[in-house]
Amino acid sequence: MHTEDSAYFENTLLEDRKKRTQRAAEESSEVKVTAGSWVSIENLETGELHELRVVSTVRPGVTFDEVSSWSPVGKALMGRRVGESIHAEIPRGTVRYRILRIAE
């Protein structure tokens, strides 16, 4: 009996986790990049992964992991969703990224 209870409990937990994961995936497809978002991106040329925060203004003390919403990369990210690809013209040429994750 104890084994049946454990199996039932494990199945219930697995089903609950599966539902939460599916719901999170559905919700994340609706999330768009806005000022204040943390965005995980992949460089499509090099495969490098970056995590950065989109900030609304250029200000002194902007850190390496922040990008202004007014910059070429920031403009390209604004309003985009997970899975979308962007490209931006920067001084050293065109960069291409895929959005992997968006968090507030």
Secondary structure, DSSP 4 states (H G I P E B T S, - for coil): -HHHHHHHHHHHHHHHHHHHHHHHHHHHTT----TT-EEEEEETTT--EEEEEEESS--TT--TTEEETTSHHHHHHTT--TT-EEEEEETTEEEEEEEEEEE-
